[in-house]
Amino acid sequence: MADYRDRLQGKMEKEEESRESSLPPSPYGPIGSTPGDVGAVQRQEGREGPQFFAAFAATLGNLVMGTCIGWSSPAGPLLAKPEEEDGFSLSDDENSWVGCLMPAGALLGGQVGGLLMTKLGRKGAMMTGAAMFAVSYLLLVVAPNVWVIYVGRFCTGVCTGICSIVCPVYVAETATASRRGFLGSCVQLMVTFGVMLVIVVGVCGSWRWISISCLVMIVVWMIALIFVPETPAHYLSQKKYREARESLEWLRGTVHVDQEYQDILKSVEESAKLSAGLGDLFSSSNLAPFIISLWLMLGQQFSGMNAVMFYCVSIFQQSGSSLNSNVANIIVSGVMI
């Protein structure tokens, strides 16, 4: 009889467990919990606003980079004017140096950017790049002769190289996987907005005011950077675990970031264990993507895109077009956007 009672009780308990597991989760918290506890659980997804603002702050650097790329197009013809009209009577050869010194500086800037990211972090590298940009554009604003213009253009090229490395990395390391593609595409979009900015300001007819407008954008960029954190990945690489957690919570707008935190930590630890060399580029898994990326970059540069952006106003002036060269330049930059 006792055995039958035990089996009956066990059967009833199993039926009760089965019925409870089939019920939907209760919208109420357990007895003794407060309404705030339940709300916190329901808000685990967080907010996307912080990561969008962080991406905007970083890509302002790409906008400034775009101003540097497009600067010589409206400024070149103005520099060719006589000194009575605030120019330096530059010849075509001298104007060509104004354009080409920027990409020459960018060759060095890419290496400097990688070093700054390692030593100062992504945010620190951007702040340093912004300060260098400000000094470079200040040289262009006060330039008393063409040699200072040359130095300023080379220095802005170095800063351009820094931004081309650091800003995309910051965006990639702060964006969620679902938003990384969209926010990453904003990097190049902001470059084209920067090109458009200097071209529009160039209509005023003063290369010094073009540089001043670029300085204003640098100040806006630096102010925006004050309000965003360093990337969690960099903090973890420096073993600053508390700071990494706080950064991730700020970027996601929630304290419920355990899984993503662990994923980033695992990725950083695995990367630290790996060693890479030049020979790895030619491994079977890397060679095809490397060739495709290199071919795309070569195609972009050999298309003459930079030459058109550097000297667009001069090209339309010398073509004899009835359309105002500055208007034509604005149309070209609008198409790029």
N, C-alpha and C positions, 0 to 999 in steps of 0.2 A: 504493500500500500504506500509506504514511504517512497519507494522507487518510482511508482506511478506519479506521486505528487511532485517529485523533483523533475521528472520529464515534462509534466504539464506546465510547471512554472518556467522551465527553460524555453519551451515552445512559445509561451506568452511573451517572454522577454524578447525573443527574436522577432516576433511579429511587431512588437512595439518599436524596436530599432529600425525595422524596415519601413514602418509608417512614418517615422520621424525623418529618415533620410530622403523620403520622396517629397516632403513638404518644401516649399520655397523658403529661402532664408527670411528670418523675421526682420522687419524694419526697425524693431526696437532693440536697444541694448540690453545686456544682462541686468538682472536686479542689482541695484547698488551703483550702476553707472550713471553718469550725467549726460544730458542731451549733447553737450559739447563733444563728449567722447565719440558718440555715434557720428556726428557731423565730420569729425576729423577723419574717420575711416572712409566716409563717402567722398572726401575731397583728396584722395590719394593721387589723382591724375595731375593736380597742380595747374599752373597757368603757363601759357606760351609767350606772354608779353615780355618777360625778362630776357629770354633767349633772342627774341626779335630785336630788342633794344641793344643787346650786346653785339649782335651782327651788324646793326646799323652803325654803332660806334666804331667798330673795326673797319667797316667798308668806307667810312668817311676818309680813311687813309688812302683807299683806292681812288676816291674822288680827287683828293689832292694829287695823287699820282697822275691822274688824267689831266689835271691842269698843267702839270709839267710836260706831258707828252704833247699837248696842243699849244703850248705857250709860244713856240717859235712861229707858228702859222700867222697869227695876227701881229705879233711883235716884230717879226723880221722886216716887213716893209716899213714899219715905223722907225726901226733902227737905221734903215737906209736913208732916211731923210737927213738934211743938213743939220748942223748943230743949232742953228737959229730956231729950228722946229723941234728941239729936244731929241734929235737923232745923233748918230755918229758917222753918217755918210758911209755906211758899210758897203763894200763891194759884194758881188754875188759869192765870191770865194769866202769872204769873211762871214757872210750870212750862213754859208753852208756849215761853218764851224759852230755857229750858234745852235744849229740843229743837231749835228752829229756828236757833239760833246756830251749830250744827255745820255744816249745809249752807251757811250763809252764808260761813263760813270756807273751806269746800271750793271755793267759786267762785274765791277768791283763790289757794288752794293749787295748783290746776291750773296756773296761770301760773307760780307759783314753781317747781313741779316741772320744767316744761320748761326754765326758766332754769338750775336746778341740774344737770340732766342734761348740758346743753351745757358748763357751766363745770367741773363736778366729776366728770363721768362717771356711769354708772348706779350703780355701787357707792358712789361718794362721795355721790351724792344720797340713796341709801337710808340711809347712815350718818348724814347730816345730818338726814334726816327722823326717824330713830330717836331722835337726841338731842333734837330739838324735841318729839317725842312724850313723851319722858321728863319734860322740863320742864313740859309742859302737864298731864300726869297728876299730877305732883308738886303743882301748884297746886290740883288737885281734892282731893288727899289732905289738904292742910293748910288748905284754904279756911276762913277765919274768918267769912265772910259770903257772901251770895248774889252780890255783885258779882265776887268772885274766882271763883265758880262760872261766871259768865257769861264772864269772860275765859278761863278754862281751857277751856270748851266751844268758844269761838271758835277758840282756838289748836289744839285737837285737830282741829277742822274743817279748818284750814289744812294740818295734817299728813296728814289723810285725803286731801285733794286731791293732795298730793305723791305719796303711795303709789299712788293710783289711776292715776297717769301712769307713774311710774318702775318699779314692780315688774313690771307686764306687759311692759314693754319689755325689761327684763333677762331675763325668762324667754324671750321670743321670740328674743333675740339669742344666747342660750346653748344653746338646744335644737336638736337635729337636726331636719331636715324631717319625718322619720317620727314623731317624738315631740312635735313642737311643738303639735299639736292637743290631745293628752292633757294635757300639762303646762300649756298655756294655760288649759284648763278648770279647773285646780286653783286658779287665781287667785280666781274667784268662790266656789269650794267653801270655801276658807280663810276668806273673809269670813263665810260662814254659820257656820263653826265659832267664829269670834270672837264673833258675836252670841250663840251658844249659851253660850259661856264666861261672859260677864257675867250672863246670865240665871240660870245655875246658881249662880254665886257670890252673886247677889242674894238667894237664899233665906236666906242668913245674916242678912239684915236690917240691913246696914250699908253705906251708900253709900261710905264711906271704904275699907272692905275691898274693895269692887268695884274701886275705883281702884288699890289696892295690887296686886291680882291682875293688872291690866293692866300695871302697871309691871314685874312679874315677867316677863311675856311679852315686853316690850320688851327687857329684859336678855338673854333667851334669843335674841331676834332679832339683837341686836348681836353677841353671841358667835358665832352662826352665820355672820354676814357676814364675820367676820375670816378665815374659812377658805376663802372663795370668791374667785376672781379678778374683775377688771374684764372686761367683754365684749371679745372680739377686735375687734368692729366699732368700738367707741369708740377703742380703741388705734390702729387703722388710720386713723381720722379725724384723729387727732392725729399721724399719721406715726411712731408708735412701733411699728415693724415687729417688732422682737425680742420686745417684751412681748406683742404680739398673737399671735405664734406660740406663745410659752410658755403663754399663756392658753388657746388652742385645744387644745394638746396636753394640758393638765390636764383640760379639760372632756371630751375624747374618750378619755382614758386610753391614749393611744398617740402616738408621734412621727410616725406616717404620716398626716399631715393636709394634704399638699401640695395636693390638688385642692380641698378645702373652703377652705383658706386663700386660694387664688387666686380662688375664686368670691366669697368675702366681700370681698376686695380690689377685685375688679372692680365689685362692687355699690356699695361705698363711693365709689370713684372716679367712677362714673357718677352717683351721687346728688349728689356735690359739684359736678358740672358743670351740674346742673339748677337752674333757678330757678322758684319757684312763687309764685302770688299768689292773692288771694281769688277772682278771676275763674275760676281753674282748677276751682273747685268746680262751676261750671255748664257745664263742657265736656261733650260727649256721652258720654265714657267715664267721667266721675266723677259726673254728676248722678244717675243711677239708683241707684248704691250709696249715695250720700249721702242721698237721700230715704228709702231703705229703712232705713238705720241710724238716721236721725233719727226716723223714725216708730216704730221699735221702742223707742227710748229714751223718747220721749214717752208711748208706751203703758205702759211700765214705771212711769214716774213718776206719770202720771195715774191709775194703778190704785189709788193710795193706799197702796202697799206701805211707803213710808218712814213714813207717819203711823202705820200699824199697829205697825211695829217701834219707833218712838219712844215710843208711849204704850200698848203692849199691856196692861200690868198695870192701868193706870187704866181702860182700856176694859172689861176683864172685871170690875173692881171695881164700876164704875158700871152695868154691865148687870144686876147682881143674880144672876149665875150662882152655882149651888151649888158649882161646881168652884172650887178654890183658884186665885186669879189667877196666882200664880207657877207653878203646875203647868200652867195653860192656856198661859202664856207659853212654857214649855219645850216643850210640844207643838207650838206654832206654829213655833218655831225648828227643831224636829226635822223638821217637814214641809219647811221651806226647804232643809235639808241634803239 
